Amino acid sequence: MIKAAVLGSPIVHSLSPLLHELAYRELGISGEYSKIEVRSGELATFLTSLDASWTGFSLTMPLKEEIINCVAEVSPLSKKIRSANTLYRNTGDWQATTTDVSGFIHSLQSHSVKCEGNVLIIGAGATARAAAAACDGWSSQITIMARSSRGADEILKSADAAEMNFVSWGDEESIQAAQLIISTTPEGATDSLFQVFPTKPESVFFDVLYKPWPTQALLTWRENGGYVIDGLDLLIHQAISQVEIFTASPIDRSSMAQLMRKAALEALSSST
């Protein structure tokens, strides 16, 4: 039996239990998936309290960086981006890895969007590092737009092949030049950028947020005629990869993503 949970704070509105338990039912696997409030600084103590019945955990903020120093086994990709969203047992020991990078890749592929040309990433935190790693090797140019230089050194380590540069917040030229824009900032952070959004965008705007859904930034881009990808895609595809790890079962990703999206949209609609 699968026994898993999502850890983080705040966690009350997480859609992860809905998505994971839907997947277990579709796969015909017995399992339960809960949500557990674990605040910053509490993760190491929490892990020492666990018994052998637990299969794995999904990690959300503020634990994605904290977990790196809490377990001995960390995947090379998680070390590279200094972030992990998945914890599972590997021969009895806990191993941390990330499905955020593959989540970005599968999300873009599901929309037939390629990371070619110039990619603009808004933000410089853990999610931005995952986005940079996902686009590395596909795009030759990754531009980072952040309010401060904090985190610049770490995000530089997330991409090996692409040339990476930094621009000031609201740099209109960078927004206009990008073929793909990925916003990784919290709710409301991009509101100040609306005035420099192109009136007829030809590029793709990917907003990783899914609550509120849709975000005002995504709505503005779409109303201007641009193509958009919302945060539900990232949430769903990283969850599918986690289910594959927890259950060791192959999954028809396209079909599962459709089922998960339908369930997530229904849940978001009922909560408004």
BADRENMAR-968709 format. One record per atom (N, C-alpha, C, O): residue in one letter; z, y, x. Coordinates in pm, whole numbers, padded with zeros to 5 digits, always signed. Layout:
% BADRENMAR-968709
aZYX ...
END
This chain:
% BADRENMAR-968709
m+00000-00120+00084 m+00000+00000+00000 m+00000+00125+00088 m+00070+00131+00189 i-00079+00224+00048 i-00084+00351+00119 i+00030+00440+00071 i+00052+00456-00049 k+00103+00496+00165 k+00207+00593+00133 k+00186+00714+00222 k+00207+00708+00343 a+00145+00825+00160 a+00108+00943+00238 a+00155+01068+00165 a+00201+01062+00050 a+00143+01181+00232 a+00185+01308+00172 a+00123+01423+00250 a+00077+01406+00363 v+00124+01540+00188 v+00084+01662+00258 v+00211+01737+00293 v+00303+01748+00212 l+00216+01788+00415 l+00332+01861+00465 l+00294+02006+00493 l+00184+02033+00541 g+00382+02098+00462 g+00356+02238+00490 g+00446+02327+00407 g+00537+02279+00339 s+00421+02457+00414 s+00499+02551+00335 s+00423+02684+00325 s+00387+02741+00428 p+00397+02733+00204 p+00430+02673+00074 p+00333+02560+00041 p+00219+02559+00088 i+00377+02467-00040 i+00299+02347-00067 i+00282+02318-00216 i+00210+02227-00254 v+00349+02397-00299 v+00358+02364-00442 v+00221+02359-00510 v+00202+02279-00602 h+00126+02442-00468 h-00004+02448-00535 h-00111+02362-00468 h-00229+02373-00503 s-00074+02278-00374 s-00172+02196-00301 s-00248+02103-00394 s-00190+02040-00483 l-00380+02095-00373 l-00465+02002-00448 l-00479+01868-00378 l-00543+01777-00431 s-00420+01853-00261 s-00437+01730-00183 s-00390+01605-00257 s-00461+01504-00253 p-00274+01606-00326 p-00235+01485-00399 p-00338+01443-00503 p-00367+01324-00519 l-00394+01540-00574 l-00497+01511-00673 l-00617+01441-00609 l-00665+01341-00661 l-00664+01494-00497 l-00784+01441-00432 l-00760+01304-00370 l-00841+01213-00387 h-00650+01289-00300 h-00622+01162-00233 h-00598+01049-00334 h-00651+00939-00316 e-00521+01076-00438 e-00493+00969-00535 e-00618+00934-00615 e-00634+00819-00656 l-00705+01032-00638 l-00834+01002-00701 l-00913+00905-00613 l-00972+00809-00663 a-00914+00932-00484 a-00988+00845-00391 a-00930+00705-00389 a-01006+00607-00387 y-00799+00692-00390 y-00737+00559-00391 y-00781+00481-00514 y-00812+00362-00505 r-00782+00548-00629 r-00823+00480-00753 r-00968+00436-00745 r-01001+00324-00783 e-01054+00523-00695 e-01196+00490-00686 e-01221+00375-00589 e-01313+00295-00608 l-01139+00367-00486 l-01153+00260-00386 l-01083+00132-00429 l-01098+00028-00365 g-01006+00139-00537 g-00932+00022-00582 g-00817-00014-00490 g-00782-00131-00475 i-00759+00089-00429 i-00650+00069-00334 i-00520+00121-00393 i-00516+00231-00449 s-00415+00045-00381 s-00284+00089-00426 s-00230+00194-00330 s-00225+00172-00209 g-00190+00307-00384 g-00139+00411-00295 g-00074+00525-00370 g-00102+00547-00488 e+00011+00596-00302 e+00074+00716-00357 e+00069+00826-00253 e+00077+00801-00133 y+00055+00948-00302 y+00039+01063-00213 y+00117+01179-00274 y+00088+01221-00386 s+00213+01229-00203 s+00301+01334-00255 s+00287+01461-00171 s+00205+01468-00080 k+00366+01560-00203 k+00371+01683-00123 k+00516+01712-00087 k+00605+01705-00172 i+00537+01743+00040 i+00672+01762+00092 i+00679+01897+00164 i+00601+01924+00255 e+00773+01979+00123 e+00792+02110+00184 e+00855+02093+00322 e+00969+02047+00335 v+00781+02130+00424 v+00832+02129+00562 v+00799+02264+00623 v+00681+02298+00639 r+00900+02340+00656 r+00878+02475+00708 r+00861+02475+00860 r+00886+02375+00927 s+00817+02587+00910 s+00799+02603+01054 s+00929+02573+01127 s+01035+02621+01089 g+00919+02492+01233 g+01036+02457+01311 g+01108+02332+01263 g+01202+02287+01328 e+01065+02276+01150 e+01133+02160+01092 e+01060+02029+01114 e+01113+01922+01083 l+00939+02035+01168 l+00854+01916+01171 l+00910+01804+01259 l+00910+01689+01217 a+00956+01836+01377 a+01006+01733+01468 a+01123+01657+01406 a+01130+01535+01415 t+01215+01730+01344 t+01329+01666+01278 t+01283+01580+01162 t+01335+01470+01141 f+01186+01629+01085 f+01134+01552+00973 f+01075+01420+01020 f+01100+01316+00959 l+00999+01423+01127 l+00933+01301+01176 l+01034+01196+01221 l+01010+01076+01204 t+01145+01240+01278 t+01246+01143+01323 t+01318+01076+01207 t+01383+00973+01225 s+01307+01134+01087 s+01376+01078+00970 s+01294+00974+00896 s+01343+00914+00800 l+01169+00952+00937 l+01078+00865+00862 l+01103+00718+00890 l+01141+00679+01001 d+01082+00637+00787 d+01087+00492+00807 d+00945+00438+00824 d+00849+00515+00824 a+00932+00308+00838 a+00803+00247+00868 a+00710+00236+00748 a+00598+00188+00762 s+00755+00280+00631 s+00672+00265+00511 s+00561+00369+00503 s+00468+00352+00424 w+00568+00474+00583 w+00470+00582+00573 w+00341+00548+00648 w+00344+00500+00762 t+00227+00575+00581 t+00095+00552+00640 t+00047+00672+00719 t+00000+00659+00832 g+00060+00790+00659 g+00009+00909+00725 g+00041+01035+00648 g+00096+01031+00538 f+00004+01148+00709 f+00031+01278+00649 f-00086+01373+00672 f-00155+01367+00774 s-00107+01459+00573 s-00196+01574+00590 s-00108+01692+00628 s+00002+01708+00575 l-00156+01774+00719 l-00078+01889+00765 l-00150+02017+00730 l-00268+02033+00759 t-00079+02108+00667 t-00134+02239+00640 t-00046+02343+00710 t+00047+02308+00782 m-00076+02469+00687 m+00001+02573+00754 m+00146+02568+00708 m+00171+02543+00590 p+00242+02592+00797 p+00225+02642+00934 p+00239+02532+01040 p+00285+02560+01151 l+00199+02410+01008 l+00230+02296+01093 l+00115+02247+01181 l+00136+02162+01267 k-00006+02299+01161 k-00122+02246+01232 k-00111+02264+01383 k-00162+02182+01459 e-00048+02370+01427 e-00030+02393+01570 e+00100+02329+01619 e+00107+02276+01730 e+00203+02334+01535 e+00334+02280+01573 e+00328+02131+01604 e+00399+02083+01693 i+00244+02057+01530 i+00238+01911+01547 i+00193+01871+01687 i+00229+01763+01734 i+00116+01955+01753 i+00063+01922+01886 i+00175+01889+01984 i+00159+01806+02073 n+00289+01955+01968 n+00401+01934+02059 n+00506+01838+02005 n+00612+01821+02065 c+00477+01776+01890 c+00576+01688+01827 c+00547+01540+01846 c+00636+01457+01826 v+00425+01505+01885 v+00390+01364+01903 v+00324+01345+02039 v+00267+01438+02096 a+00334+01223+02090 a+00281+01195+02224 a+00130+01176+02223 a+00062+01210+02320 e+00077+01122+02112 e-00066+01091+02105 e-00139+01197+02023 e-00116+01210+01903 v-00225+01272+02088 v-00304+01377+02024 v-00449+01356+02063 v-00480+01338+02181 s-00539+01358+01966 s-00680+01333+01994 s-00736+01442+02084 s-00687+01555+02082 p-00838+01410+02165 p-00900+01511+02251 p-00949+01633+02174 p-00938+01746+02223 l-01004+01611+02054 l-01055+01724+01976 l-00941+01815+01932 l-00953+01938+01937 s-00830+01756+01889 s-00715+01838+01850 s-00657+01914+01969 s-00614+02028+01955 k-00657+01851+02085 k-00611+01921+02205 k-00703+02039+02235 k-00658+02146+02275 k-00831+02018+02215 k-00929+02122+02245 k-00910+02244+02157 k-00917+02358+02205 i-00887+02222+02027 i-00874+02335+01935 i-00728+02372+01909 i-00700+02464+01832 r-00636+02300+01972 r-00492+02326+01956 r-00452+02325+01809 r-00378+02412+01762 s-00501+02225+01737 s-00471+02216+01594 s-00496+02074+01547 s-00591+02009+01589 a-00409+02026+01458 a-00427+01894+01397 a-00385+01903+01251 a-00284+01964+01218 n-00464+01842+01165 n-00430+01841+01022 n-00403+01701+00970 n-00383+01682+00850 t-00403+01602+01059 t-00389+01462+01018 t-00296+01388+01113 t-00309+01397+01235 l-00201+01315+01054 l-00107+01235+01131 l-00109+01094+01076 l-00089+01074+00956 y-00133+00997+01162 y-00141+00858+01116 y-00085+00765+01222 y-00070+00803+01338 r-00054+00643+01179 r+00004+00546+01272 r-00106+00475+01350 r-00202+00424+01291 n-00091+00471+01480 n-00184+00401+01568 n-00103+00301+01649 n-00031+00338+01742 t-00115+00174+01613 t-00034+00066+01674 t+00115+00101+01672 t+00188+00079+01768 g+00157+00156+01559 g+00298+00184+01540 g+00342+00323+01576 g+00445+00370+01527 d+00268+00391+01662 d+00304+00526+01704 d+00225+00630+01625 d+00114+00603+01579 w+00283+00747+01609 w+00213+00853+01538 w+00106+00916+01628 w+00130+00945+01745 q-00012+00935+01570 q-00121+01004+01641 q-00168+01121+01556 q-00186+01108+01435 a-00188+01234+01621 a-00236+01354+01553 a-00384+01373+01583 a-00428+01356+01697 t-00459+01409+01481 t-00601+01439+01499 t-00640+01545+01397 t-00557+01593+01320 t-00766+01582+01398 t-00815+01681+01303 t-00936+01630+01228 t-01026+01569+01286 t-00939+01656+01098 t-01060+01633+01020 t-01119+01766+00974 t-01216+01768+00897 d-01061+01877+01020 d-01114+02008+00983 d-01252+02032+01044 d-01340+02089+00979 v-01271+01987+01168 v-01400+02007+01234 v-01509+01931+01160 v-01614+01987+01127 s-01486+01803+01134 s-01586+01725+01058 s-01598+01778+00917 s-01705+01769+00856 g-01488+01834+00863 g-01495+01894+00729 g-01594+02009+00724 g-01670+02021+00628 f-01592+02094+00827 f-01691+02202+00834 f-01832+02145+00845 f-01923+02190+00776 i-01849+02047+00932 i-01983+01991+00955 i-02038+01929+00827 i-02152+01956+00789 h-01958+01845+00760 h-02005+01782+00636 h-02029+01884+00526 h-02122+01869+00446 s-01948+01988+00519 s-01968+02093+00419 s-02103+02161+00438 s-02178+02179+00343 l-02132+02198+00561 l-02259+02264+00590 l-02377+02170+00565 l-02478+02211+00508 q-02363+02044+00606 q-02470+01948+00585 q-02496+01923+00437 q-02610+01903+00397 s-02391+01924+00356 s-02408+01899+00213 s-02486+02010+00144 s-02542+01990+00036 h-02490+02127+00208 h-02568+02240+00156 h-02698+02259+00235 h-02769+02358+00217 s-02727+02164+00323 s-02847+02172+00410 s-02849+02301+00491 s-02955+02359+00515 v-02731+02344+00533 v-02718+02464+00616 v-02695+02422+00760 v-02607+02341+00788 k-02774+02477+00851 k-02761+02447+00993 k-02695+02565+01065 k-02715+02680+01028 c-02618+02534+01166 c-02550+02637+01245 c-02642+02693+01352 c-02598+02719+01464 e-02767+02712+01320 e-02861+02764+01418 e-02855+02916+01419 e-02811+02978+01323 g-02898+02974+01529 g-02894+03119+01538 g-02753+03168+01563 g-02670+03098+01620 n-02726+03290+01519 n-02597+03354+01544 n-02500+03322+01431 n-02529+03345+01314 v-02384+03269+01467 v-02278+03241+01371 v-02166+03342+01392 v-02120+03363+01504 l-02123+03404+01283 l-02011+03498+01288 l-01890+03434+01223 l-01896+03394+01107 i-01781+03423+01296 i-01656+03370+01243 i-01557+03484+01229 i-01528+03555+01325 i-01506+03502+01108 i-01408+03607+01081 i-01269+03545+01090 i-01234+03457+01011 g-01190+03593+01186 g-01059+03535+01210 g-01057+03464+01344 g-01162+03435+01401 a-00936+03437+01395 a-00926+03373+01527 a-00810+03274+01533 a-00759+03245+01641 g-00769+03222+01418 g-00659+03127+01413 g-00706+02983+01422 g-00815+02955+01470 a-00621+02891+01374 a-00650+02748+01385 a-00777+02708+01310 a-00856+02629+01361 t-00797+02764+01190 t-00917+02730+01114 t-01041+02785+01181 t-01146+02721+01180 a-01030+02903+01239 a-01143+02961+01312 a-01179+02876+01433 a-01297+02860+01465 r-01080+02821+01499 r-01107+02735+01615 r-01180+02608+01571 r-01270+02561+01641 a-01140+02553+01457 a-01210+02436+01404 a-01354+02470+01369 a-01445+02390+01395 a-01376+02587+01312 a-01512+02631+01277 a-01597+02648+01402 a-01713+02609+01404 a-01538+02706+01507 a-01612+02725+01632 a-01650+02591+01693 a-01762+02575+01742 a-01558+02495+01691 a-01588+02363+01746 a-01697+02294+01666 a-01780+02223+01722 a-01697+02315+01534 a-01799+02253+01448 a-01937+02310+01477 a-02036+02237+01473 c-01945+02439+01505 c-02074+02504+01528 c-02121+02493+01673 c-02238+02515+01702 d-02031+02459+01763 d-02065+02450+01904 d-02171+02342+01928 d-02158+02230+01879 g-02274+02377+02002 g-02382+02283+02027 g-02494+02294+01925 g-02608+02259+01954 w-02462+02344+01807 w-02564+02371+01705 w-02613+02515+01721 w-02733+02543+01722 s-02516+02605+01734 s-02548+02746+01751 s-02535+02784+01898 s-02444+02738+01967 s-02627+02867+01944 s-02620+02912+02083 s-02534+03036+02097 s-02498+03076+02208 q-02501+03099+01984 q-02426+03225+01987 q-02321+03224+01877 q-02355+03216+01759 i-02194+03233+01914 i-02084+03242+01818 i-02012+03374+01842 i-01966+03402+01953 t-02003+03454+01737 t-01936+03583+01745 t-01805+03577+01667 t-01802+03526+01555 i-01699+03626+01726 i-01568+03626+01662 i-01531+03769+01623 i-01531+03859+01707 m-01498+03788+01495 m-01451+03917+01448 m-01306+03901+01404 m-01277+03829+01308 a-01216+03967+01472 a-01074+03957+01440 a-01009+04095+01452 a-01061+04184+01519 r-00895+04110+01385 r-00826+04239+01386 r-00761+04269+01521 r-00738+04385+01555 s-00730+04164+01598 s-00668+04185+01729 s-00722+04081+01826 s-00793+03988+01786 s-00689+04096+01952 s-00735+04003+02054 s-00644+03881+02066 s-00669+03792+02147 r-00539+03877+01986 r-00447+03763+01990 r-00522+03635+01951 r-00591+03633+01849 g-00509+03532+02028 g-00577+03406+02001 g-00714+03395+02066 g-00780+03292+02053 a-00756+03500+02136 a-00890+03499+02196 a-00905+03389+02300 a-01008+03321+02304 d-00805+03372+02384 d-00814+03271+02490 d-00827+03130+02432 d-00905+03050+02483 e-00752+03101+02326 e-00756+02967+02268 e-00888+02939+02197 e-00940+02828+02206 i-00941+03038+02127 i-01067+03012+02056 i-01182+02998+02155 i-01280+02929+02126 l-01173+03061+02271 l-01277+03044+02373 l-01285+02898+02419 l-01393+02850+02453 k-01172+02829+02420 k-01167+02690+02463 k-01224+02595+02358 k-01246+02477+02387 s-01246+02644+02236 s-01291+02557+02127 s-01441+02529+02132 s-01488+02437+02064 a-01515+02605+02210 a-01660+02587+02218 a-01702+02577+02364 a-01668+02663+02446 d-01775+02472+02396 d-01819+02450+02534 d-01961+02498+02560 d-01991+02552+02666 a-02049+02477+02461 a-02191+02500+02483 a-02236+02640+02442 a-02319+02701+02508 a-02181+02690+02332 a-02227+02817+02278 a-02172+02935+02358 a-02061+02930+02411 e-02251+03040+02364 e-02201+03166+02418 e-02113+03231+02312 e-02153+03239+02196 m-01996+03278+02351 m-01903+03336+02254 m-01870+03479+02293 m-01843+03508+02409 n-01872+03567+02194 n-01833+03705+02220 n-01747+03757+02105 n-01742+03697+01998 f-01680+03867+02129 f-01586+03924+02033 f-01631+04065+01994 f-01677+04143+02078 v-01617+04095+01866 v-01652+04228+01817 v-01534+04284+01738 v-01446+04209+01695 s-01534+04413+01719 s-01426+04478+01647 s-01437+04450+01498 s-01544+04417+01447 w-01326+04463+01430 w-01319+04438+01286 w-01413+04534+01212 w-01411+04655+01235 g-01496+04479+01124 g-01587+04560+01044 g-01715+04597+01114 g-01788+04683+01066 d-01746+04533+01227 d-01868+04563+01301 d-01991+04528+01216 d-02024+04411+01198 e-02056+04630+01165 e-02165+04610+01069 e-02284+04538+01131 e-02347+04455+01066 e-02314+04569+01255 e-02429+04507+01322 e-02414+04356+01330 e-02510+04282+01310 s-02293+04309+01358 s-02269+04165+01370 s-02282+04096+01235 s-02335+03985+01227 i-02235+04161+01129 i-02247+04103+00995 i-02393+04094+00955 i-02436+03994+00897 q-02469+04198+00985 q-02611+04200+00948 q-02692+04098+01029 q-02790+04044+00978 a-02652+04073+01153 a-02732+03988+01242 a-02704+03839+01226 a-02786+03757+01267 a-02592+03804+01167 a-02552+03663+01159 a-02636+03585+01058 a-02668+03636+00951 q-02671+03461+01095 q-02737+03371+01000 q-02634+03296+00915 q-02663+03255+00802 l-02515+03278+00969 l-02406+03211+00899 l-02278+03287+00928 l-02245+03314+01044 i-02205+03320+00821 i-02076+03387+00834 i-01969+03295+00778 i-01980+03250+00664 i-01867+03267+00857 i-01756+03182+00813 i-01629+03266+00813 i-01584+03310+00919 s-01572+03287+00695 s-01449+03364+00684 s-01330+03270+00681 s-01321+03183+00593 t-01238+03286+00775 t-01120+03198+00785 t-00991+03276+00763 t-00883+03229+00798 t-01002+03394+00705 t-00886+03482+00691 t-00813+03460+00559 t-00869+03402+00466 p-00688+03507+00549 p-00612+03492+00424 p-00670+03576+00311 p-00757+03661+00333 e-00621+03551+00191 e-00667+03622+00072 e-00654+03773+00091 e-00550+03823+00133 g-00762+03845+00059 g-00761+03989+00064 g-00795+04049+00199 g-00822+04169+00208 a-00796+03969+00305 a-00817+04023+00439 a-00958+04078+00458 a-00979+04170+00537 t-01054+04021+00386 t-01193+04066+00403 t-01231+04178+00306 t-01346+04223+00307 d-01137+04224+00223 d-01170+04327+00125 d-01226+04453+00191 d-01313+04520+00136 s-01175+04484+00310 s-01221+04605+00379 s-01362+04591+00434 s-01421+04689+00479 l-01417+04469+00430 l-01551+04447+00484 l-01660+04461+00379 l-01779+04464+00412 f-01620+04469+00251 f-01721+04472+00145 f-01821+04585+00163 f-01939+04569+00132 q-01775+04698+00214 q-01863+04814+00227 q-01972+04795+00333 q-02072+04867+00334 v-01952+04697+00422 v-02056+04672+00523 v-02129+04540+00496 v-02210+04497+00578 f-02101+04476+00383 f-02179+04359+00344 f-02323+04403+00316 f-02343+04509+00258 p-02422+04324+00354 p-02561+04359+00324 p-02586+04359+00174 p-02530+04277+00101 t-02669+04451+00128 t-02698+04460-00016 t-02787+04346-00062 t-02783+04307-00179 k-02868+04292+00029 k-02953+04177-00004 k-02943+04076+00110 k-03036+04062+00189 p-02831+04006+00117 p-02808+03917+00232 p-02904+03798+00235 p-02934+03738+00132 e-02951+03767+00354 e-03035+03648+00375 e-02956+03537+00444 e-03005+03425+00457 s-02837+03569+00487 s-02753+03471+00557 s-02661+03400+00458 s-02654+03435+00340 v-02591+03298+00508 v-02500+03217+00427 v-02357+03263+00453 v-02318+03287+00567 f-02279+03276+00346 f-02139+03315+00356 f-02052+03197+00315 f-02061+03148+00203 f-01966+03152+00407 f-01878+03037+00386 f-01735+03089+00389 f-01685+03129+00494 d-01669+03090+00273 d-01530+03134+00264 d-01441+03012+00252 d-01454+02935+00157 v-01350+02991+00347 v-01270+02868+00349 v-01161+02866+00243 v-01102+02761+00217 l-01133+02980+00181 l-01030+02983+00077 l-01080+02916-00051 l-01198+02923-00083 y-00989+02853-00123 y-01023+02799-00255 y-00925+02844-00363 y-00942+02810-00480 k-00826+02919-00325 k-00733+02976-00422 k-00697+03115-00375 k-00631+03130-00272 p-00740+03221-00450 p-00810+03213-00578 p-00953+03161-00563 p-01013+03171-00456 w-01003+03105-00670 w-01139+03054-00670 w-01215+03114-00789 w-01166+03109-00901 p-01334+03169-00765 p-01387+03203-00632 p-01321+03330-00580 p-01266+03408-00657 t-01325+03350-00450 t-01266+03469-00391 t-01354+03590-00419 t-01472+03577-00452 q-01295+03709-00406 q-01372+03830-00431 q-01483+03847-00329 q-01591+03896-00362 a-01457+03807-00205 a-01561+03817-00101 a-01680+03729-00136 a-01795+03771-00124 l-01651+03607-00178 l-01758+03514-00216 l-01837+03567-00335 l-01959+03560-00338 l-01765+03621-00435 l-01832+03676-00553 l-01923+03792-00516 l-02035+03802-00564 t-01873+03880-00429 t-01952+03996-00388 t-02079+03953-00317 t-02187+04007-00343 w-02067+03856-00228 w-02184+03808-00155 w-02286+03746-00251 w-02406+03771-00241 r-02237+03666-00344 r-02326+03600-00439 r-02391+03700-00533 r-02509+03687-00565 e-02315+03800-00577 e-02371+03902-00665 e-02480+03983-00596 e-02571+04035-00661 n-02471+03993-00463 n-02575+04061-00386 n-02697+03973-00360 n-02794+04016-00299 g-02690+03848-00407 g-02805+03758-00395 g-02797+03662-00279 g-02894+03591-00253 g-02684+03656-00209 g-02671+03568-00095 g-02624+03429-00132 g-02569+03408-00240 y-02645+03334-00042 y-02603+03195-00063 y-02459+03180-00015 y-02421+03234+00089 v-02378+03106-00093 v-02237+03094-00060 v-02193+02948-00058 v-02249+02863-00127 i-02091+02921+00024 i-02021+02793+00027 i-01873+02826+00012 i-01821+02912+00082 d-01805+02757-00080 d-01664+02791-00102 d-01570+02693-00032 d-01612+02590+00019 g-01443+02729-00032 g-01343+02651+00039 g-01317+02514-00017 g-01259+02429+00051 l-01358+02489-00141 l-01340+02355-00197 l-01418+02252-00117 l-01372+02138-00102 d-01534+02289-00066 d-01613+02195+00013 d-01537+02151+00138 d-01533+02032+00170 l-01477+02247+00207 l-01399+02213+00327 l-01279+02128+00291 l-01251+02027+00356 l-01207+02167+00186 l-01090+02091+00142 l-01129+01947+00111 l-01060+01853+00151 i-01238+01929+00040 i-01281+01797-00004 i-01327+01711+00113 i-01288+01595+00125 h-01409+01767+00199 h-01465+01684+00307 h-01361+01649+00414 h-01366+01540+00471 q-01267+01739+00441 q-01161+01700+00535 q-01071+01596+00471 q-01017+01510+00540 a-01054+01603+00338 a-00971+01503+00268 a-01038+01366+00269 a-00971+01264+00288 i-01169+01362+00248 i-01241+01234+00250 i-01224+01167+00387 i-01201+01046+00394 s-01236+01244+00492 s-01218+01188+00627 s-01076+01138+00648 s-01055+01037+00715 q-00978+01207+00591 q-00840+01160+00600 q-00821+01028+00525 q-00754+00937+00574 v-00880+01019+00407 v-00870+00895+00329 v-00932+00779+00407 v-00878+00669+00407 e-01044+00804+00474 e-01106+00700+00556 e-01010+00653+00666 e-01003+00534+00695 i-00937+00747+00725 i-00842+00711+00830 i-00723+00634+00773 i-00684+00531+00827 f-00667+00683+00663 f-00547+00621+00605 f-00575+00482+00549 f-00490+00393+00558 t-00694+00463+00492 t-00725+00336+00424 t-00810+00243+00508 t-00822+00125+00476 a-00869+00293+00617 a-00962+00214+00699 a-01075+00159+00613 a-01122+00047+00634 s-01118+00239+00514 s-01223+00197+00422 s-01342+00291+00431 s-01324+00413+00438 p-01465+00238+00430 p-01583+00325+00426 p-01595+00390+00289 p-01558+00330+00188 i-01645+00511+00284 i-01653+00587+00160 i-01793+00643+00143 i-01852+00695+00238 d-01847+00633+00022 d-01972+00700-00012 d-01938+00849-00026 d-01892+00893-00131 r-01961+00924+00080 r-01913+01062+00086 r-01972+01150-00025 r-01900+01228-00086 s-02099+01137-00050 s-02163+01222-00150 s-02103+01200-00289 s-02070+01296-00359 s-02090+01075-00328 s-02034+01044-00460 s-01888+01086-00470 s-01846+01144-00571 m-01811+01057-00365 m-01670+01093-00367 m-01652+01244-00372 m-01563+01294-00441 a-01735+01317-00299 a-01726+01462-00298 a-01752+01519-00437 a-01686+01614-00479 q-01847+01462-00508 q-01876+01509-00644 q-01758+01486-00736 q-01721+01574-00815 l-01697+01368-00727 l-01581+01337-00811 l-01464+01429-00778 l-01396+01479-00868 m-01441+01450-00650 m-01329+01535-00609 m-01352+01679-00653 m-01258+01746-00697 r-01473+01727-00640 r-01501+01866-00678 r-01479+01887-00827 r-01422+01987-00869 k-01525+01793-00906 k-01506+01803-01051 k-01357+01809-01085 k-01314+01892-01166 a-01278+01721-01023 a-01134+01718-01049 a-01066+01847-01002 a-00978+01900-01069 a-01108+01896-00885 a-01047+02018-00831 a-01078+02139-00918 a-00990+02222-00942 l-01201+02150-00964 l-01239+02262-01049 l-01163+02259-01181 l-01121+02364-01231 e-01144+02141-01236 e-01067+02128-01360 e-00923+02172-01338 e-00863+02238-01422 a-00867+02133-01224 a-00728+02171-01193 a-00715+02321-01172 a-00619+02382-01219 l-00811+02381-01103 l-00806+02525-01080 l-00824+02602-01210 l-00761+02705-01231 s-00912+02552-01297 s-00935+02619-01426 s-00811+02615-01513 s-00780+02713-01581 s-00741+02503-01512 s-00623+02488-01597 s-00504+02568-01546 s-00409+02594-01621 s-00508+02607-01417 s-00395+02680-01360 s-00408+02830-01373 s-00315+02904-01340 t-00523+02876-01421 t-00545+03021-01435 t-00512+03069-01574 t-00525+03188-01603 
END
